[in-house]
Amino acid sequence: MARITTLEKIEMDRNITQDKVHRATYCIFEKDGEKYFQIDTYGSPNREDTWKSSQNIRFDRKFAKELVSLLINEFWS
């Protein structure tokens, strides 16, 4: 699992799109007074354990605000 607290923009020389995941879910929870948003992906339909999470990414409130701002600037500006 990864908890992201900062994000840096880079330029990529090679851009490849990945296959779609079989399933993705999210949850919101609090721990030690801090609220978190977590996304879990479950791999491709060909994966042996399609019920088992393959990637997890977690944001706290501060980073979530930064991410929303970045997405707005990149897609709607």
Phi and psi in degrees as a GROMACS rama.xvg file:
@    title "Ramachandran Plot"
@    xaxis  label "Phi"
@    yaxis  label "Psi"
@TYPE xy
-125.154  131.119  ALA-2
-106.692  112.843  ARG-3
-90.724  130.161  ILE-4
-119.506  -19.419  THR-5
-142.305  158.606  THR-6
-143.501  135.479  LEU-7
-123.964  133.007  GLU-8
-81.2725  135.418  LYS-9
-130.921  163.09  ILE-10
-102.578  132.814  GLU-11
-105.494  140.31  MET-12
-79.6874  -31.4022  ASP-13
-127.26  115.539  ARG-14
-113.819  113.567  ASN-15
-121.628  133.789  ILE-16
-87.2583  143.247  THR-17
-90.77  164.506  GLN-18
-65.1898  156.393  ASP-19
-69.6154  147.762  LYS-20
-80.5197  157.838  VAL-21
-65.8485  -40.3358  HIS-22
-160.897  147.508  ARG-23
-137.825  141.701  ALA-24
-132.832  165.075  THR-25
-139.064  157.128  TYR-26
-143.925  158.415  CYS-27
-125.355  133.216  ILE-28
-150.677  165.65  PHE-29
-117.671  141.875  GLU-30
-143.787  128.296  LYS-31
52.0703  38.8133  ASP-32
79.844  1.01178  GLY-33
-107.122  135.161  GLU-34
-93.2123  138.425  LYS-35
-129.064  150.996  TYR-36
-119.271  125.251  PHE-37
-125.779  135.506  GLN-38
-112.38  132.458  ILE-39
-120.737  135.436  ASP-40
-113.742  154.167  THR-41
-121.408  15.7502  TYR-42
82.1769  -178.109  GLY-43
-80.9656  163.435  SER-44
-61.3783  -20.2606  PRO-45
-83.5484  -7.1676  ASN-46
-67.1853  142.551  ARG-47
-63.0039  -47.2855  GLU-48
-106.635  80.0256  ASP-49
-69.0588  -16.2829  THR-50
-84.4749  -15.4271  TRP-51
-91.6782  130.999  LYS-52
-62.5784  136.591  SER-53
-105.308  -33.5825  SER-54
-135.893  145.289  GLN-55
-133.358  137.801  ASN-56
-136.074  134.363  ILE-57
-128.605  137.905  ARG-58
-123.518  141.197  PHE-59
-89.9596  177.009  ASP-60
-59.4252  -44.9973  ARG-61
-60.6172  -47.2955  LYS-62
-70.0177  -35.6551  PHE-63
-58.5749  -41.6435  ALA-64
-62.7612  -41.6347  LYS-65
-64.23  -42.0324  GLU-66
-64.2442  -43.7915  LEU-67
-59.6996  -43.4865  VAL-68
-62.057  -44.3572  SER-69
-61.4684  -43.888  LEU-70
-63.8155  -42.449  LEU-71
-61.4474  -45.1541  ILE-72
-65.7281  -37.4145  ASN-73
-79.7061  -34.1423  GLU-74
-102.04  -23.6141  PHE-75
-126.166  15.2677  TRP-76
